[in-house]
Amino acid sequence: MSGQILDATLVAAPKQRNTNGEKEDLREGRIPRNRPF
């Protein structure tokens, strides 16, 4: 039997910040303007 050694590092990702207008759009099912994707 052979095994594998796995080395992983977890890095915190930046938190997504939505403006109040974007939050309102999301609640109503609309995609907010100026999204990066």
PDBQT receptor file of N, H, CA, C and O in Angstrom, charges set to zero:
ATOM      1  N   MET A   1       0.846  -1.190   0.000  1.00  0.00    +0.000 N 
ATOM      2  CA  MET A   1       0.000   0.000   0.000  1.00  0.00    +0.000 C 
ATOM      3  C   MET A   1       0.883   1.242   0.000  1.00  0.00    +0.000 C 
ATOM      4  O   MET A   1       1.907   1.299   0.681  1.00  0.00    +0.000 OA
ATOM      5  N   SER A   2       0.469   2.214  -0.764  1.00  0.00    +0.000 N 
ATOM      6  H   SER A   2      -0.362   2.168  -1.317  1.00  0.00    +0.000 HD
ATOM      7  CA  SER A   2       1.202   3.480  -0.752  1.00  0.00    +0.000 C 
ATOM      8  C   SER A   2       0.226   4.603  -0.448  1.00  0.00    +0.000 C 
ATOM      9  O   SER A   2      -0.954   4.531  -0.789  1.00  0.00    +0.000 OA
ATOM     10  N   GLY A   3       0.733   5.632   0.193  1.00  0.00    +0.000 N 
ATOM     11  H   GLY A   3       1.692   5.691   0.469  1.00  0.00    +0.000 HD
ATOM     12  CA  GLY A   3      -0.120   6.764   0.557  1.00  0.00    +0.000 C 
ATOM     13  C   GLY A   3       0.356   8.028  -0.122  1.00  0.00    +0.000 C 
ATOM     14  O   GLY A   3       1.428   8.069  -0.725  1.00  0.00    +0.000 OA
ATOM     15  N   GLN A   4      -0.443   9.035  -0.013  1.00  0.00    +0.000 N 
ATOM     16  H   GLN A   4      -1.314   9.001   0.478  1.00  0.00    +0.000 HD
ATOM     17  CA  GLN A   4      -0.079  10.335  -0.562  1.00  0.00    +0.000 C 
ATOM     18  C   GLN A   4      -0.021  11.339   0.570  1.00  0.00    +0.000 C 
ATOM     19  O   GLN A   4      -0.796  11.279   1.525  1.00  0.00    +0.000 OA
ATOM     20  N   ILE A   5       0.909  12.256   0.442  1.00  0.00    +0.000 N 
ATOM     21  H   ILE A   5       1.539  12.305  -0.334  1.00  0.00    +0.000 HD
ATOM     22  CA  ILE A   5       1.003  13.348   1.409  1.00  0.00    +0.000 C 
ATOM     23  C   ILE A   5       0.390  14.576   0.750  1.00  0.00    +0.000 C 
ATOM     24  O   ILE A   5       0.762  14.949  -0.362  1.00  0.00    +0.000 OA
ATOM     25  N   LEU A   6      -0.537  15.188   1.439  1.00  0.00    +0.000 N 
ATOM     26  H   LEU A   6      -0.839  14.885   2.343  1.00  0.00    +0.000 HD
ATOM     27  CA  LEU A   6      -1.218  16.367   0.911  1.00  0.00    +0.000 C 
ATOM     28  C   LEU A   6      -0.928  17.549   1.818  1.00  0.00    +0.000 C 
ATOM     29  O   LEU A   6      -1.120  17.473   3.032  1.00  0.00    +0.000 OA
ATOM     30  N   ASP A   7      -0.466  18.634   1.228  1.00  0.00    +0.000 N 
ATOM     31  H   ASP A   7      -0.310  18.696   0.243  1.00  0.00    +0.000 HD
ATOM     32  CA  ASP A   7      -0.186  19.847   1.992  1.00  0.00    +0.000 C 
ATOM     33  C   ASP A   7      -1.066  20.959   1.433  1.00  0.00    +0.000 C 
ATOM     34  O   ASP A   7      -0.957  21.309   0.257  1.00  0.00    +0.000 OA
ATOM     35  N   ALA A   8      -1.921  21.503   2.257  1.00  0.00    +0.000 N 
ATOM     36  H   ALA A   8      -2.010  21.218   3.211  1.00  0.00    +0.000 HD
ATOM     37  CA  ALA A   8      -2.836  22.552   1.796  1.00  0.00    +0.000 C 
ATOM     38  C   ALA A   8      -2.800  23.723   2.768  1.00  0.00    +0.000 C 
ATOM     39  O   ALA A   8      -2.667  23.547   3.979  1.00  0.00    +0.000 OA
ATOM     40  N   THR A   9      -2.920  24.896   2.218  1.00  0.00    +0.000 N 
ATOM     41  H   THR A   9      -3.028  25.039   1.234  1.00  0.00    +0.000 HD
ATOM     42  CA  THR A   9      -2.981  26.107   3.027  1.00  0.00    +0.000 C 
ATOM     43  C   THR A   9      -4.286  26.827   2.706  1.00  0.00    +0.000 C 
ATOM     44  O   THR A   9      -4.609  27.041   1.537  1.00  0.00    +0.000 OA
ATOM     45  N   LEU A  10      -5.025  27.197   3.730  1.00  0.00    +0.000 N 
ATOM     46  H   LEU A  10      -4.762  27.023   4.679  1.00  0.00    +0.000 HD
ATOM     47  CA  LEU A  10      -6.271  27.938   3.535  1.00  0.00    +0.000 C 
ATOM     48  C   LEU A  10      -5.992  29.427   3.690  1.00  0.00    +0.000 C 
ATOM     49  O   LEU A  10      -5.328  29.857   4.633  1.00  0.00    +0.000 OA
ATOM     50  N   VAL A  11      -6.510  30.200   2.750  1.00  0.00    +0.000 N 
ATOM     51  H   VAL A  11      -7.049  29.851   1.983  1.00  0.00    +0.000 HD
ATOM     52  CA  VAL A  11      -6.305  31.647   2.758  1.00  0.00    +0.000 C 
ATOM     53  C   VAL A  11      -7.674  32.316   2.766  1.00  0.00    +0.000 C 
ATOM     54  O   VAL A  11      -8.561  31.936   2.001  1.00  0.00    +0.000 OA
ATOM     55  N   ALA A  12      -7.842  33.298   3.619  1.00  0.00    +0.000 N 
ATOM     56  H   ALA A  12      -7.121  33.606   4.240  1.00  0.00    +0.000 HD
ATOM     57  CA  ALA A  12      -9.124  34.008   3.693  1.00  0.00    +0.000 C 
ATOM     58  C   ALA A  12      -9.344  34.810   2.410  1.00  0.00    +0.000 C 
ATOM     59  O   ALA A  12      -8.454  35.528   1.954  1.00  0.00    +0.000 OA
ATOM     60  N   ALA A  13     -10.529  34.679   1.840  1.00  0.00    +0.000 N 
ATOM     61  H   ALA A  13     -11.252  34.095   2.210  1.00  0.00    +0.000 HD
ATOM     62  CA  ALA A  13     -10.884  35.429   0.636  1.00  0.00    +0.000 C 
ATOM     63  C   ALA A  13     -11.511  36.753   1.052  1.00  0.00    +0.000 C 
ATOM     64  O   ALA A  13     -12.128  36.836   2.114  1.00  0.00    +0.000 OA
ATOM     65  N   PRO A  14     -11.362  37.795   0.225  1.00  0.00    +0.000 N 
ATOM     66  CA  PRO A  14     -11.994  39.072   0.559  1.00  0.00    +0.000 C 
ATOM     67  C   PRO A  14     -13.511  38.922   0.626  1.00  0.00    +0.000 C 
ATOM     68  O   PRO A  14     -14.101  38.201  -0.179  1.00  0.00    +0.000 OA
ATOM     69  N   LYS A  15     -14.127  39.585   1.559  1.00  0.00    +0.000 N 
ATOM     70  H   LYS A  15     -13.648  40.171   2.212  1.00  0.00    +0.000 HD
ATOM     71  CA  LYS A  15     -15.575  39.503   1.705  1.00  0.00    +0.000 C 
ATOM     72  C   LYS A  15     -16.258  40.389   0.663  1.00  0.00    +0.000 C 
ATOM     73  O   LYS A  15     -15.785  41.477   0.337  1.00  0.00    +0.000 OA
ATOM     74  N   GLN A  16     -17.370  39.897   0.159  1.00  0.00    +0.000 N 
ATOM     75  H   GLN A  16     -17.754  39.012   0.424  1.00  0.00    +0.000 HD
ATOM     76  CA  GLN A  16     -18.128  40.660  -0.825  1.00  0.00    +0.000 C 
ATOM     77  C   GLN A  16     -18.919  41.743  -0.102  1.00  0.00    +0.000 C 
ATOM     78  O   GLN A  16     -19.600  41.464   0.885  1.00  0.00    +0.000 OA
ATOM     79  N   ARG A  17     -18.831  42.953  -0.581  1.00  0.00    +0.000 N 
ATOM     80  H   ARG A  17     -18.278  43.180  -1.383  1.00  0.00    +0.000 HD
ATOM     81  CA  ARG A  17     -19.567  44.075   0.007  1.00  0.00    +0.000 C 
ATOM     82  C   ARG A  17     -20.551  44.607  -1.022  1.00  0.00    +0.000 C 
ATOM     83  O   ARG A  17     -20.158  45.031  -2.109  1.00  0.00    +0.000 OA
ATOM     84  N   ASN A  18     -21.810  44.585  -0.679  1.00  0.00    +0.000 N 
ATOM     85  H   ASN A  18     -22.129  44.241   0.204  1.00  0.00    +0.000 HD
ATOM     86  CA  ASN A  18     -22.848  45.118  -1.565  1.00  0.00    +0.000 C 
ATOM     87  C   ASN A  18     -23.363  46.434  -0.997  1.00  0.00    +0.000 C 
ATOM     88  O   ASN A  18     -23.518  46.588   0.214  1.00  0.00    +0.000 OA
ATOM     89  N   THR A  19     -23.621  47.374  -1.890  1.00  0.00    +0.000 N 
ATOM     90  H   THR A  19     -23.495  47.249  -2.874  1.00  0.00    +0.000 HD
ATOM     91  CA  THR A  19     -24.222  48.627  -1.459  1.00  0.00    +0.000 C 
ATOM     92  C   THR A  19     -25.693  48.374  -1.154  1.00  0.00    +0.000 C 
ATOM     93  O   THR A  19     -26.233  47.328  -1.515  1.00  0.00    +0.000 OA
ATOM     94  N   ASN A  20     -26.335  49.314  -0.499  1.00  0.00    +0.000 N 
ATOM     95  H   ASN A  20     -25.897  50.163  -0.206  1.00  0.00    +0.000 HD
ATOM     96  CA  ASN A  20     -27.759  49.161  -0.187  1.00  0.00    +0.000 C 
ATOM     97  C   ASN A  20     -28.590  49.015  -1.459  1.00  0.00    +0.000 C 
ATOM     98  O   ASN A  20     -29.551  48.247  -1.495  1.00  0.00    +0.000 OA
ATOM     99  N   GLY A  21     -28.216  49.749  -2.494  1.00  0.00    +0.000 N 
ATOM    100  H   GLY A  21     -27.435  50.372  -2.465  1.00  0.00    +0.000 HD
ATOM    101  CA  GLY A  21     -28.929  49.643  -3.769  1.00  0.00    +0.000 C 
ATOM    102  C   GLY A  21     -28.782  48.258  -4.377  1.00  0.00    +0.000 C 
ATOM    103  O   GLY A  21     -29.747  47.703  -4.903  1.00  0.00    +0.000 OA
ATOM    104  N   GLU A  22     -27.576  47.694  -4.307  1.00  0.00    +0.000 N 
ATOM    105  H   GLU A  22     -26.792  48.145  -3.880  1.00  0.00    +0.000 HD
ATOM    106  CA  GLU A  22     -27.349  46.353  -4.836  1.00  0.00    +0.000 C 
ATOM    107  C   GLU A  22     -28.126  45.314  -4.031  1.00  0.00    +0.000 C 
ATOM    108  O   GLU A  22     -28.679  44.372  -4.599  1.00  0.00    +0.000 OA
ATOM    109  N   LYS A  23     -28.168  45.485  -2.716  1.00  0.00    +0.000 N 
ATOM    110  H   LYS A  23     -27.719  46.250  -2.255  1.00  0.00    +0.000 HD
ATOM    111  CA  LYS A  23     -28.926  44.560  -1.866  1.00  0.00    +0.000 C 
ATOM    112  C   LYS A  23     -30.405  44.586  -2.241  1.00  0.00    +0.000 C 
ATOM    113  O   LYS A  23     -31.057  43.544  -2.310  1.00  0.00    +0.000 OA
ATOM    114  N   GLU A  24     -30.922  45.780  -2.481  1.00  0.00    +0.000 N 
ATOM    115  H   GLU A  24     -30.393  46.626  -2.425  1.00  0.00    +0.000 HD
ATOM    116  CA  GLU A  24     -32.334  45.917  -2.873  1.00  0.00    +0.000 C 
ATOM    117  C   GLU A  24     -32.583  45.207  -4.206  1.00  0.00    +0.000 C 
ATOM    118  O   GLU A  24     -33.576  44.496  -4.363  1.00  0.00    +0.000 OA
ATOM    119  N   ASP A  25     -31.668  45.406  -5.168  1.00  0.00    +0.000 N 
ATOM    120  H   ASP A  25     -30.862  45.983  -5.040  1.00  0.00    +0.000 HD
ATOM    121  CA  ASP A  25     -31.798  44.735  -6.465  1.00  0.00    +0.000 C 
ATOM    122  C   ASP A  25     -31.793  43.218  -6.296  1.00  0.00    +0.000 C 
ATOM    123  O   ASP A  25     -32.599  42.523  -6.914  1.00  0.00    +0.000 OA
ATOM    124  N   LEU A  26     -30.894  42.705  -5.465  1.00  0.00    +0.000 N 
ATOM    125  H   LEU A  26     -30.239  43.270  -4.963  1.00  0.00    +0.000 HD
ATOM    126  CA  LEU A  26     -30.804  41.261  -5.256  1.00  0.00    +0.000 C 
ATOM    127  C   LEU A  26     -32.075  40.715  -4.621  1.00  0.00    +0.000 C 
ATOM    128  O   LEU A  26     -32.544  39.639  -4.991  1.00  0.00    +0.000 OA
ATOM    129  N   ARG A  27     -32.632  41.452  -3.668  1.00  0.00    +0.000 N 
ATOM    130  H   ARG A  27     -32.251  42.327  -3.368  1.00  0.00    +0.000 HD
ATOM    131  CA  ARG A  27     -33.870  41.010  -3.017  1.00  0.00    +0.000 C 
ATOM    132  C   ARG A  27     -35.015  40.905  -4.020  1.00  0.00    +0.000 C 
ATOM    133  O   ARG A  27     -35.872  40.027  -3.916  1.00  0.00    +0.000 OA
ATOM    134  N   GLU A  28     -35.014  41.820  -4.994  1.00  0.00    +0.000 N 
ATOM    135  H   GLU A  28     -34.318  42.534  -5.078  1.00  0.00    +0.000 HD
ATOM    136  CA  GLU A  28     -36.086  41.838  -5.988  1.00  0.00    +0.000 C 
ATOM    137  C   GLU A  28     -35.788  40.930  -7.182  1.00  0.00    +0.000 C 
ATOM    138  O   GLU A  28     -36.574  40.872  -8.128  1.00  0.00    +0.000 OA
ATOM    139  N   GLY A  29     -34.656  40.222  -7.142  1.00  0.00    +0.000 N 
ATOM    140  H   GLY A  29     -34.017  40.269  -6.374  1.00  0.00    +0.000 HD
ATOM    141  CA  GLY A  29     -34.333  39.269  -8.198  1.00  0.00    +0.000 C 
ATOM    142  C   GLY A  29     -33.612  39.864  -9.389  1.00  0.00    +0.000 C 
ATOM    143  O   GLY A  29     -33.409  39.184 -10.395  1.00  0.00    +0.000 OA
ATOM    144  N   ARG A  30     -33.222  41.131  -9.287  1.00  0.00    +0.000 N 
ATOM    145  H   ARG A  30     -33.387  41.683  -8.470  1.00  0.00    +0.000 HD
ATOM    146  CA  ARG A  30     -32.489  41.756 -10.391  1.00  0.00    +0.000 C 
ATOM    147  C   ARG A  30     -30.990  41.598 -10.165  1.00  0.00    +0.000 C 
ATOM    148  O   ARG A  30     -30.530  41.484  -9.029  1.00  0.00    +0.000 OA
ATOM    149  N   ILE A  31     -30.232  41.593 -11.265  1.00  0.00    +0.000 N 
ATOM    150  H   ILE A  31     -30.606  41.686 -12.188  1.00  0.00    +0.000 HD
ATOM    151  CA  ILE A  31     -28.775  41.558 -11.168  1.00  0.00    +0.000 C 
ATOM    152  C   ILE A  31     -28.293  43.001 -11.039  1.00  0.00    +0.000 C 
ATOM    153  O   ILE A  31     -28.629  43.835 -11.881  1.00  0.00    +0.000 OA
ATOM    154  N   PRO A  32     -27.510  43.314  -9.999  1.00  0.00    +0.000 N 
ATOM    155  CA  PRO A  32     -27.051  44.692  -9.804  1.00  0.00    +0.000 C 
ATOM    156  C   PRO A  32     -26.207  45.190 -10.981  1.00  0.00    +0.000 C 
ATOM    157  O   PRO A  32     -25.552  44.405 -11.668  1.00  0.00    +0.000 OA
ATOM    158  N   ARG A  33     -26.235  46.476 -11.195  1.00  0.00    +0.000 N 
ATOM    159  H   ARG A  33     -26.767  47.113 -10.637  1.00  0.00    +0.000 HD
ATOM    160  CA  ARG A  33     -25.455  47.109 -12.244  1.00  0.00    +0.000 C 
ATOM    161  C   ARG A  33     -23.962  47.042 -11.909  1.00  0.00    +0.000 C 
ATOM    162  O   ARG A  33     -23.580  46.915 -10.746  1.00  0.00    +0.000 OA
ATOM    163  N   ASN A  34     -23.131  47.128 -12.946  1.00  0.00    +0.000 N 
ATOM    164  H   ASN A  34     -23.442  47.231 -13.891  1.00  0.00    +0.000 HD
ATOM    165  CA  ASN A  34     -21.672  47.215 -12.797  1.00  0.00    +0.000 C 
ATOM    166  C   ASN A  34     -21.070  46.013 -12.070  1.00  0.00    +0.000 C 
ATOM    167  O   ASN A  34     -20.139  46.175 -11.282  1.00  0.00    +0.000 OA
ATOM    168  N   ARG A  35     -21.585  44.823 -12.322  1.00  0.00    +0.000 N 
ATOM    169  H   ARG A  35     -22.341  44.691 -12.963  1.00  0.00    +0.000 HD
ATOM    170  CA  ARG A  35     -21.007  43.624 -11.713  1.00  0.00    +0.000 C 
ATOM    171  C   ARG A  35     -19.755  43.250 -12.492  1.00  0.00    +0.000 C 
ATOM    172  O   ARG A  35     -19.738  43.397 -13.715  1.00  0.00    +0.000 OA
ATOM    173  N   PRO A  36     -18.703  42.771 -11.828  1.00  0.00    +0.000 N 
ATOM    174  CA  PRO A  36     -17.444  42.475 -12.518  1.00  0.00    +0.000 C 
ATOM    175  C   PRO A  36     -17.477  41.235 -13.405  1.00  0.00    +0.000 C 
ATOM    176  O   PRO A  36     -16.496  40.963 -14.098  1.00  0.00    +0.000 OA
ATOM    177  N   PHE A  37     -18.571  40.475 -13.408  1.00  0.00    +0.000 N 
ATOM    178  H   PHE A  37     -19.368  40.696 -12.845  1.00  0.00    +0.000 HD
ATOM    179  CA  PHE A  37     -18.589  39.241 -14.198  1.00  0.00    +0.000 C 
ATOM    180  C   PHE A  37     -19.511  39.316 -15.360  1.00  0.00    +0.000 C 
ATOM    181  O   PHE A  37     -19.631  38.352 -16.116  1.00  0.00    +0.000 OA
TER     182      PHE A  37
